[in-house]
């Protein structure tokens, strides 16, 4: 089923998001004129209020839908909402999960959003204890061991991490309700990774580096030392001896991850700063010289109504967040830091103008990626 639809009612304001984000208080404009390029990529309340309706629209939009569903018997022929009462919207389960994460994130940053009441109502309805119980029961059925492994798993833990650090009464209820599903996913990480001999180095959902990165952030935030040790051990086993990433092969035609950059963004979390700096020079040896151009320039998106080609808008956002994360781990005087931040800025500016294009193919997920990317702008500025 095609996911194309009429132009979004929010597209006129969000498609020009870069203008919204680049505008703001006189202080930020003054900084921009004085040479601070990141001053114009600040997530404002206005931009957040343009993002929020995109997620609110899709988390309650059951169709079109692309389920990742194993049918064990004829009784499993059910609607998405019956199968996944918490995460039935946004075209697929994982997009629904990271749309919920984005709404929590925006509400934390801007408690007075115009949509705050609507967000709280939708989250309370979707993340009820009964709905989460059904989600757990779904995972426990035969043939579903690999359901959403590990992309959806990672985003679910990112949602749990966000709720864990938010001292809000509603957020604490949602976190408690979500806990059985989180435990089920944590157990799946602990079961799967010791059996996964080789990492998956794709530019789409199963990418192992991404799945470990988000899980590691969660484990450290909540203090799960057992999970943290496993993730660090597997990251070292998979990636520590890697050299000369084949960056010339990127991007693939449907990538929304850079395998090279996603791996490097993980390893900055695993290695000491000195060891990471040495590893990075060996892994991305030509970056300090501004090569290869195909990695440092934004990807071209030729058709935003195509559900695979529009992945490249997401690639531009994930490249930006990886580059910013990597740069934040390097000394301020390191020339590679400037190469990465300048490239990240180009990628971010290119992608932000297309978060809402009028096509549901991208609108159901790109705002979540943009919101996460903005957190890395703040990370870089803090170091």
C-alpha positions as CSV (number, residue, x, y, z in Angstrom):
1,X,0.0,0.0,0.0
2,X,1.3,3.4,-0.9
3,X,1.9,5.8,2.0
4,X,1.6,8.9,-0.1
5,X,-1.1,11.3,0.9
6,X,-2.1,14.9,0.5
7,X,0.2,17.7,1.7
8,X,0.4,17.8,5.5
9,X,-1.4,20.7,7.1
10,X,1.8,21.4,8.9
11,X,4.0,21.3,5.9
12,X,3.8,25.0,5.1
13,X,5.3,25.9,8.5
14,X,7.6,22.9,9.1
15,X,9.0,22.7,5.6
16,X,10.5,26.1,6.3
17,X,11.8,24.8,9.7
18,X,15.3,26.0,9.0
19,X,14.0,29.5,8.8
20,X,12.1,29.1,12.1
21,X,15.2,27.5,13.8
22,X,17.6,30.0,12.3
23,X,15.5,32.9,13.7
24,X,15.2,33.6,17.4
25,X,16.3,36.0,20.0
26,X,18.7,38.9,19.2
27,X,21.4,37.3,21.3
28,X,21.5,34.2,19.0
29,X,21.6,36.4,15.9
30,X,24.4,38.4,17.4
31,X,26.4,35.2,18.0
32,X,25.7,34.1,14.5
33,X,27.1,37.3,13.1
34,X,30.2,37.0,15.3
35,X,31.0,33.6,13.9
36,X,29.0,31.0,15.9
37,X,27.3,28.9,13.2
38,X,25.5,26.7,15.7
39,X,23.6,29.7,17.1
40,X,21.3,29.4,14.1
41,X,20.6,25.7,14.8
42,X,18.9,26.1,18.1
43,X,15.7,24.2,18.8
44,X,13.2,26.9,19.7
45,X,9.8,26.5,21.2
46,X,8.3,27.5,17.9
47,X,10.1,24.8,16.0
48,X,9.2,22.2,18.7
49,X,5.5,23.2,18.4
50,X,5.8,22.5,14.6
51,X,7.4,19.1,15.2
52,X,4.8,18.0,17.8
53,X,1.8,17.8,15.5
54,X,3.6,15.6,13.1
55,X,4.1,13.0,15.9
56,X,0.7,13.5,17.4
57,X,-0.8,12.9,14.0
58,X,1.0,9.7,13.3
59,X,1.0,7.9,16.7
60,X,-2.8,7.8,16.4
61,X,-2.9,7.1,12.6
62,X,-3.3,3.3,12.2
63,X,-3.2,3.2,8.4
64,X,-1.3,3.0,6.2
65,X,0.7,0.4,8.1
66,X,3.6,-1.9,7.4
67,X,3.7,-4.5,10.2
68,X,6.6,-6.7,10.9
69,X,4.4,-9.6,11.8
70,X,4.9,-13.4,12.0
71,X,1.6,-15.2,11.6
72,X,1.5,-18.4,13.7
73,X,-2.2,-19.2,13.1
74,X,-5.2,-17.6,11.5
75,X,-5.9,-16.0,14.9
76,X,-2.9,-13.7,14.3
77,X,-4.7,-12.0,11.4
78,X,-5.5,-8.8,13.4
79,X,-5.4,-5.1,12.9
80,X,-2.2,-3.2,13.9
81,X,-4.0,-1.6,16.8
82,X,-5.1,-5.0,18.2
83,X,-1.6,-6.4,17.9
84,X,0.2,-3.2,19.2
85,X,-2.2,-1.0,21.2
86,X,0.7,1.2,22.4
87,X,2.7,1.5,19.1
88,X,0.2,0.9,16.3
89,X,0.6,4.2,14.5
90,X,3.2,6.0,12.3
91,X,3.3,3.3,9.6
92,X,5.4,0.9,11.6
93,X,6.2,-0.1,15.2
94,X,9.6,1.5,15.5
95,X,8.5,4.8,14.1
96,X,5.7,4.9,16.6
97,X,8.2,4.3,19.4
98,X,10.5,7.1,18.4
99,X,7.6,9.4,17.9
100,X,6.6,8.8,21.5
101,X,10.2,9.5,22.5
102,X,10.2,12.8,20.6
103,X,7.0,13.9,22.3
104,X,8.5,13.2,25.7
105,X,11.6,15.1,24.7
106,X,9.8,18.1,23.5
107,X,7.5,18.2,26.5
108,X,10.6,18.1,28.8
109,X,12.3,20.9,27.0
110,X,9.2,23.1,26.5
111,X,6.6,22.3,29.2
112,X,4.4,25.1,27.9
113,X,4.1,23.8,24.4
114,X,0.6,24.6,22.9
115,X,0.2,20.9,22.4
116,X,1.2,19.9,25.9
117,X,-2.2,18.8,27.0
118,X,-2.8,16.8,23.8
119,X,0.6,15.2,24.2
120,X,-0.1,14.1,27.8
121,X,-3.5,12.7,26.8
122,X,-2.1,10.7,23.9
123,X,0.8,9.3,25.9
124,X,-1.5,8.3,28.8
125,X,-3.8,6.6,26.4
126,X,-1.1,4.7,24.5
127,X,1.3,3.9,27.3
128,X,-1.3,2.4,29.7
129,X,-0.4,-0.6,31.7
130,X,-2.8,-2.8,29.9
131,X,-1.5,-1.8,26.4
132,X,2.1,-2.5,27.5
133,X,1.0,-5.9,28.8
134,X,-0.3,-6.8,25.4
135,X,2.9,-5.6,23.7
136,X,4.9,-7.9,26.0
137,X,2.5,-10.8,25.2
138,X,3.1,-10.2,21.5
139,X,6.8,-10.6,21.9
140,X,6.5,-13.8,23.8
141,X,4.8,-15.6,20.9
142,X,6.7,-18.1,18.7
143,X,8.6,-16.8,15.8
144,X,9.0,-13.2,17.2
145,X,12.5,-13.4,18.7
146,X,13.9,-11.1,16.1
147,X,11.0,-8.6,16.1
148,X,12.4,-5.1,15.6
149,X,15.9,-6.3,16.4
150,X,17.8,-4.1,17.2
151,X,16.5,-0.8,15.7
152,X,13.1,-0.8,17.5
153,X,14.8,-2.2,20.6
154,X,17.2,0.8,20.7
155,X,14.5,3.4,20.3
156,X,12.4,1.8,23.0
157,X,15.3,2.0,25.4
158,X,15.9,5.7,24.3
159,X,12.2,6.3,25.3
160,X,12.8,4.6,28.7
161,X,16.0,6.6,29.2
162,X,14.2,9.9,28.6
163,X,11.4,8.9,31.0
164,X,13.9,7.7,33.7
165,X,15.6,11.2,33.9
166,X,12.3,13.2,33.9
167,X,10.9,14.1,37.3
168,X,7.3,14.6,36.0
169,X,4.3,12.8,37.6
170,X,2.9,11.7,34.2
171,X,6.3,10.7,32.9
172,X,6.9,8.6,36.0
173,X,3.6,6.7,35.5
174,X,4.4,6.1,31.8
175,X,7.9,4.9,32.8
176,X,6.4,2.4,35.3
177,X,3.9,1.2,32.8
178,X,6.6,0.7,30.2
179,X,8.9,-1.2,32.6
180,X,7.8,-4.8,31.7
181,X,8.4,-4.1,28.0
182,X,11.7,-2.6,28.7
183,X,12.7,-5.6,30.7
184,X,11.7,-7.9,27.9
185,X,13.9,-5.9,25.4
186,X,16.9,-5.8,27.8
187,X,16.6,-9.6,28.2
188,X,16.6,-9.9,24.4
189,X,19.8,-7.9,24.1
190,X,21.4,-10.1,26.7
191,X,20.3,-13.2,24.9
192,X,21.1,-12.1,21.4
193,X,24.4,-10.3,21.4
194,X,26.5,-13.1,22.9
195,X,25.2,-15.3,20.0
196,X,25.8,-12.7,17.3
197,X,29.2,-13.6,15.9
198,X,29.5,-10.8,13.4
199,X,28.1,-7.2,13.4
200,X,25.5,-6.1,10.9
201,X,27.1,-3.2,9.0
202,X,24.1,-2.1,7.0
203,X,22.8,1.5,6.5
204,X,19.3,0.7,7.6
205,X,17.4,-0.8,10.6
206,X,19.5,-3.8,11.7
207,X,22.7,-1.8,12.1
208,X,24.5,-3.3,15.1
209,X,26.4,-0.2,16.1
210,X,23.2,1.8,16.3
211,X,21.5,-0.8,18.4
212,X,24.4,-1.0,20.8
213,X,24.8,2.8,21.0
214,X,21.2,3.5,22.2
215,X,21.3,0.5,24.5
216,X,24.6,1.7,26.0
217,X,23.2,5.2,26.7
218,X,20.2,3.6,28.4
219,X,22.3,1.1,30.5
220,X,24.6,3.9,31.8
221,X,21.7,6.2,32.6
222,X,19.7,3.7,34.6
223,X,22.8,2.0,36.1
224,X,22.4,-1.5,34.5
225,X,26.1,-2.5,34.9
226,X,25.5,-6.1,33.6
227,X,24.0,-4.7,30.3
228,X,26.7,-2.1,30.1
229,X,29.5,-4.6,30.3
230,X,27.9,-6.8,27.7
231,X,27.5,-3.9,25.3
232,X,31.0,-2.6,25.7
233,X,32.5,-6.1,25.4
234,X,30.6,-6.7,22.1
235,X,31.4,-3.3,20.7
236,X,35.1,-4.0,21.3
237,X,34.9,-7.5,19.8
238,X,33.1,-6.2,16.7
239,X,34.9,-2.9,16.0
240,X,38.1,-2.3,18.0
241,X,40.4,-3.7,15.3
242,X,38.6,-2.1,12.4
243,X,40.7,0.1,10.1
244,X,40.1,2.0,6.9
245,X,36.3,2.0,6.8
246,X,35.2,1.8,3.1
247,X,33.7,5.3,3.2
248,X,33.9,5.5,-0.6
249,X,31.0,3.1,-0.8
250,X,28.6,5.4,1.0
251,X,25.8,6.3,0.8
252,X,23.7,3.4,-0.3
253,X,20.6,4.2,-2.2
254,X,18.2,3.6,0.8
255,X,20.5,4.4,3.7
256,X,19.5,6.4,6.7
257,X,22.6,5.5,8.6
258,X,26.2,5.8,7.7
259,X,27.8,2.5,8.7
260,X,31.2,4.2,9.1
261,X,30.0,7.2,11.2
262,X,27.6,5.1,13.3
263,X,30.4,2.8,14.3
264,X,32.7,5.7,15.1
265,X,29.9,7.3,17.2
266,X,29.6,4.1,19.2
267,X,33.4,3.8,19.7
268,X,33.7,7.2,21.2
269,X,31.5,5.9,24.0
270,X,33.6,2.8,24.5
271,X,37.2,3.9,24.2
272,X,39.1,6.5,26.3
273,X,39.5,9.8,24.5
274,X,43.2,9.1,23.7
275,X,42.4,5.6,22.4
276,X,39.5,6.8,20.5
277,X,41.5,9.5,18.8
278,X,44.1,6.9,17.7
279,X,41.4,4.5,16.6
280,X,39.5,7.2,14.6
281,X,42.7,8.2,12.7
282,X,43.1,4.6,11.6
283,X,39.4,4.1,10.8
284,X,38.6,7.3,8.9
285,X,42.1,8.2,7.8
286,X,41.2,10.7,5.1
287,X,38.6,12.8,6.9
288,X,41.2,15.3,8.3
289,X,42.1,16.1,4.7
290,X,38.4,16.7,3.8
291,X,37.9,13.4,2.0
292,X,35.9,11.6,0.7
293,X,33.6,14.2,-0.6
294,X,30.7,11.8,-0.8
295,X,30.8,11.4,3.0
296,X,31.2,15.1,3.9
297,X,28.6,16.5,1.5
298,X,24.9,16.0,2.1
299,X,23.2,13.2,0.2
300,X,20.9,14.1,-2.7
301,X,17.2,13.1,-2.2
302,X,15.6,12.9,-5.6
303,X,12.0,11.8,-4.7
304,X,10.5,12.4,-1.2
305,X,7.4,10.4,-2.1
306,X,9.5,7.3,-2.4
307,X,9.6,5.5,0.9
308,X,13.2,4.2,0.4
309,X,14.8,7.2,-1.4
310,X,13.5,9.5,1.4
311,X,15.7,7.6,3.8
312,X,18.5,9.8,2.6
313,X,16.9,12.8,4.4
314,X,17.3,10.7,7.5
315,X,20.9,9.9,6.5
316,X,21.7,13.6,6.4
317,X,20.3,14.0,10.0
318,X,22.1,10.9,11.4
319,X,25.3,11.9,9.7
320,X,25.0,15.3,11.4
321,X,24.4,13.8,14.9
322,X,27.3,11.3,14.5
323,X,29.7,14.0,13.3
324,X,28.7,16.2,16.2
325,X,29.1,13.4,18.7
326,X,32.5,12.4,17.3
327,X,33.7,16.0,17.2
328,X,32.6,16.5,20.8
329,X,35.1,13.8,21.8
330,X,38.1,15.5,20.1
331,X,40.2,18.4,21.4
332,X,38.9,21.9,20.4
333,X,42.2,22.4,18.5
334,X,42.0,19.2,16.5
335,X,41.6,20.1,12.7
336,X,39.3,17.0,12.3
337,X,36.9,18.6,14.7
338,X,36.4,21.6,12.4
339,X,36.0,19.3,9.4
340,X,33.3,17.3,11.1
341,X,31.4,20.2,12.5
342,X,31.4,22.1,9.2
343,X,30.1,19.0,7.4
344,X,27.5,18.4,10.2
345,X,26.2,21.9,9.8
346,X,25.7,21.4,6.0
347,X,23.9,18.1,6.5
348,X,21.6,19.5,9.2
349,X,20.7,22.6,7.2
350,X,20.0,20.5,4.1
351,X,17.7,18.1,6.0
352,X,15.8,20.4,8.2
353,X,14.0,22.1,5.3
354,X,12.4,18.7,4.4
355,X,11.2,17.4,7.8
356,X,7.7,17.9,6.5
357,X,7.4,17.6,2.7
358,X,3.7,16.8,2.4
359,X,4.6,13.1,2.0
360,X,3.9,10.7,4.8
361,X,6.9,8.6,3.7
362,X,9.2,11.0,5.5
363,X,6.8,12.9,7.7
364,X,6.1,10.0,10.0
365,X,9.7,9.8,11.2
366,X,12.1,12.6,10.2
367,X,11.1,14.9,13.1
368,X,12.3,12.4,15.6
369,X,15.7,12.2,13.9
370,X,15.9,16.0,13.8
371,X,15.0,16.3,17.5
372,X,17.8,13.8,18.4
373,X,20.2,15.7,16.2
374,X,19.5,18.9,18.0
375,X,20.6,17.3,21.3
376,X,24.0,16.8,19.7
377,X,24.3,20.5,18.9
378,X,24.0,21.2,22.6
379,X,26.5,18.3,23.3
380,X,29.1,19.9,21.1
381,X,28.6,23.4,22.5
382,X,29.1,22.1,26.0
383,X,32.6,20.7,25.3
